[in-house]
Amino acid sequence: MLLSVDDQEKISLTDEQAFSVPAGSCSLHLLCRDGGWEAGLFHRTEQRWLGIHTGKTNDLSFNGPEWLHREHGSVSVSWVGRRFTFIPSDLFNDRHTEDYLNTGCGRDTEHKTFVVPMKHLPAQLIFGIYKDTTERIRSLWPRAEFHHQARFTVDPFLGRNKNSAGKKVQACMHENLMEIVVTEGNQLILYNVTEYRNPDEAAYHVMNAYEVLRLNPESVPVTLGGWCGKNSAVYALIFKYVRQVEHFPFPEDQQFSWQLAELPAYRFHPLFSQCAS
C-alpha cells in the first residue's frame, strides 16, 4: 500500500504481531489536535512500531483497532496547539504557572494547564489542552501522560543538530496547524505554531521565518515533516524559494514492520518523534 502524496486520507495499518504481544509490552502514542488525531503502537523491547491509525476528535470517541484500547505499558499524549510558552528553568516558579501562560496567551477557562521540562533546552514548557479532551482521554487511559508537541519537535531537532554548524529550519505540517523551528547548534532561535488555510499560507509562514530572521534560502536548508508530500502544492511553493528542501527519514533507532515501512517516512514524523532517543 502506498499513500497519495498529500497523505490526507484515513490510515489504519496493523502488524499481526500487535495481537499477540503480551499485555503491557507496548506503549501507546497519541498525537492530537483540533479536529483529528493519530495513534501509534510501539513495542518497547524491539523498538518497533506495530500499528498506525488516524481518526477525528470531533466526537472524542477515539474509535479504532483493538490494540488502541488494550492494556499498555504507558500512554503518551501529545497536543498540537497554540496555547504554550517557554520559561527558563532558573526563573520558573510553579506558583506562577497560570500567570506565565495567561501573560503570553491570554486568560482562558477552557484549557487545563500542564508543565513539562525540556531535555535539550534549559526551560519549562507550559501549555494548555482543552479540558473536555483531557477528561475524555483520562476516562479511556487513566495513566496517560500529557505533552505539547514542542517537546517532541524541538528537543530531538536540537539533539540532532547540537554539533552542527549553521542555522537549520524545520516545518511540521498538521491538518490545519504547522510548527516552524529554527535552530543554530544547540540554540533554539524560533519555535512557533501557526494556523494555515491553504498551501499559499503554509509556504508564506515558512518564507516569513526566513525573511524575519534574515536566513539565506540559498544556503539554509528546510526539513519537512507531516502533511507535505513531494508532489503537494506546499512542497512545490517552498521549493521555488529554498534551494535545499528535505523530508525527514525514518528514525534510525526505530524499526518498522513491512506494512508500516511502506508509509512515507515524513508523514508520521511528528508521531515517531515521541519515541526518539
C-alpha positions in Angstrom: 0.0 0.0 0.0 1.3 3.4 -1.0 -0.3 6.7 0.2 -1.1 9.6 -2.0 1.3 12.5 -1.9 -0.9 14.7 0.2 -1.4 11.8 2.7 -4.7 13.1 4.0 -6.9 10.0 3.7 -7.7 7.9 6.7 -4.9 5.5 7.5 -5.1 2.3 9.6 -2.3 -0.3 9.4 -1.6 -3.0 11.9 1.1 -5.7 12.1 -0.1 -9.1 13.1 2.3 -9.1 16.0 0.2 -6.4 17.6 -2.4 -9.0 18.5 0.0 -11.5 20.1 2.4 -9.4 22.2 1.9 -9.7 25.9 -0.2 -7.0 27.6 1.8 -4.1 28.8 4.8 -4.7 26.5 3.8 -1.9 24.1 3.4 1.9 24.6 0.6 3.8 23.0 1.3 7.2 21.5 -1.3 9.8 20.5 -0.9 13.0 18.6 -4.0 15.2 19.0 -5.1 18.5 17.6 -8.4 20.3 16.9 -10.3 18.0 14.5 -8.1 15.0 14.3 -5.7 12.6 16.0 -3.1 9.9 15.1 -2.2 6.9 17.2 0.8 4.5 17.1 1.5 1.3 18.9 5.2 0.9 19.8 6.9 -2.3 21.0 9.3 -1.1 23.6 11.7 -4.1 23.7 12.0 -4.4 20.0 11.8 -0.7 19.4 9.3 -1.4 16.6 6.1 0.3 15.5 3.3 -2.3 15.2 0.3 -0.1 14.3 -0.7 3.3 13.0 -4.3 4.7 13.0 -5.8 8.1 12.2 -9.1 9.5 13.3 -11.2 12.5 14.1 -11.6 14.1 17.5 -15.0 15.8 16.8 -16.9 13.3 19.0 -13.9 12.4 21.3 -14.8 8.8 20.7 -11.3 7.6 19.8 -12.7 4.6 17.9 -10.1 2.4 16.3 -8.5 -1.0 16.2 -8.5 -3.4 19.1 -4.9 -2.5 20.1 -5.9 1.1 20.8 -7.8 0.2 23.9 -5.9 -2.8 25.3 -3.6 -2.7 28.3 -0.4 -0.6 27.5 2.8 -0.2 29.4 2.4 3.6 29.1 0.3 6.1 27.2 1.8 9.3 25.9 -0.5 12.1 24.5 1.0 15.0 22.6 -1.1 18.1 21.8 -0.5 20.4 18.9 -1.9 23.8 19.9 -1.1 27.5 20.1 -1.5 27.9 23.9 2.0 27.4 25.2 5.1 29.2 26.4 8.7 28.5 27.5 10.0 29.7 30.8 13.8 29.5 31.6 14.2 26.8 34.3 16.2 29.0 36.6 13.4 31.6 36.6 10.5 29.1 36.8 8.2 29.2 39.9 5.4 26.6 39.9 3.2 29.0 41.9 3.0 31.3 38.9 2.3 28.6 36.2 -1.1 30.0 35.2 0.3 33.6 35.2 3.1 32.6 32.8 0.6 31.1 30.4 -2.0 33.8 30.7 0.5 36.6 30.1 1.7 35.0 26.9 -1.6 33.6 25.6 -4.4 35.5 27.4 -6.8 34.2 30.1 -8.7 31.1 29.3 -11.0 28.8 31.3 -11.5 26.0 28.7 -8.0 24.6 29.0 -6.2 22.5 31.6 -2.6 23.6 32.2 0.4 21.3 32.2 4.2 21.7 32.7 6.9 19.5 31.3 10.7 20.1 31.3 12.6 20.3 28.1 15.6 17.9 27.6 17.9 19.9 25.3 16.7 23.3 26.3 17.1 24.8 29.8 13.4 25.6 30.0 10.0 24.5 31.3 7.3 24.1 28.7 3.9 25.3 29.9 0.8 24.5 27.8 -2.9 24.1 27.8 -5.2 21.4 26.4 -9.0 21.6 26.2 -10.5 20.2 29.5 -13.1 18.1 27.7 -10.3 16.5 25.7 -8.2 15.7 28.7 -11.1 14.3 30.6 -12.1 12.1 27.8 -8.6 10.8 27.4 -8.3 10.2 31.1 -11.5 8.2 31.1 -10.1 5.9 28.4 -6.4 5.8 29.5 -6.2 6.8 33.2 -2.4 6.8 33.3 -1.9 8.9 30.2 0.9 11.5 30.3 0.2 14.8 28.5 2.8 16.7 26.5 2.9 19.6 24.0 4.3 18.6 20.6 7.0 21.2 21.1 8.6 18.7 23.5 8.9 16.1 20.6 9.6 18.6 17.8 12.2 20.9 19.4 14.1 18.5 21.7 15.0 15.9 19.0 15.9 18.7 16.5 18.2 20.3 19.0 19.7 17.0 19.9 20.4 16.0 16.3 22.0 19.4 15.4 23.8 20.4 18.6 27.2 19.8 17.0 26.2 21.1 13.5 27.3 24.5 12.3 24.9 27.0 10.8 21.2 27.6 11.1 18.6 24.9 10.2 14.8 25.2 9.6 12.2 22.5 10.2 8.5 22.7 9.4 6.0 20.1 10.5 2.6 20.2 8.8 -0.6 19.1 10.5 -4.1 19.2 9.1 -4.7 22.9 9.9 -1.6 23.9 12.0 2.1 23.9 11.3 5.1 24.0 13.6 8.2 26.0 12.5 11.5 25.5 14.2 14.8 27.4 13.6 18.0 26.3 15.5 21.7 27.1 15.4 23.8 24.4 17.0 22.2 23.8 20.5 20.4 27.1 20.5 16.7 27.5 19.8 16.1 30.6 17.7 12.4 30.1 16.9 9.5 27.8 17.7 6.0 28.8 16.5 2.7 27.1 15.9 0.5 28.9 13.4 -2.7 28.2 11.6 -2.9 27.9 7.8 -5.9 27.6 5.5 -4.2 26.7 2.1 -0.8 25.9 0.7 0.0 29.5 0.0 -0.4 30.4 3.6 1.7 27.5 4.7 4.5 28.4 2.4 4.2 32.1 3.4 4.8 31.2 7.1 8.0 29.3 6.2 9.3 32.0 4.0 8.4 34.7 6.5 10.6 32.9 9.1 13.5 33.1 6.5 12.8 36.8 5.9 12.4 37.9 9.6 15.5 36.0 10.7 17.4 37.0 7.6 18.1 33.5 6.6 19.6 32.8 3.2 17.3 30.4 1.3 20.3 29.5 -0.9 22.3 28.1 2.0 19.9 27.4 4.9 18.0 24.1 4.3 14.5 23.3 5.4 13.4 19.8 6.5 9.7 19.0 6.2 7.5 16.5 8.1 3.8 15.8 8.3 1.3 16.6 5.5 3.7 17.7 2.7 4.4 15.2 0.0 6.9 16.0 -2.8 4.0 16.4 -5.2 2.0 18.6 -2.9 1.4 22.3 -3.5 3.1 23.3 -0.3 6.3 21.5 -1.2 6.3 23.0 -4.7 5.9 26.5 -3.3 8.6 26.2 -0.7 10.9 24.5 -3.3 10.6 27.6 -5.5 12.4 29.7 -2.9 14.6 27.4 -0.9 17.4 25.6 -2.6 17.6 22.6 -0.3 14.3 21.1 0.8 14.4 17.7 2.5 12.0 15.3 4.1 12.5 13.5 7.5 13.6 9.9 7.0 12.5 7.0 9.2 14.2 7.3 12.6 17.4 5.2 12.6 16.8 3.9 16.2 13.3 2.6 15.4 12.1 -0.4 13.5 9.0 -0.7 11.2 7.1 -3.8 10.1 6.8 -4.1 6.3 3.2 -2.8 6.4 4.3 0.5 8.0 7.6 0.7 6.1 5.5 1.5 3.0 4.4 4.7 4.6 6.2 7.9 3.5 8.7 8.4 6.4 8.0 12.1 6.7 4.2 11.7 7.1 4.2 10.4 10.6 7.5 12.0 11.7 5.7 14.1 14.4 4.3 10.8 15.9 7.5 8.8 15.6 9.4 11.6 17.3 7.7 10.7 20.6 10.0 7.7 20.7 13.2 9.5 19.6 16.2 8.5 21.7 
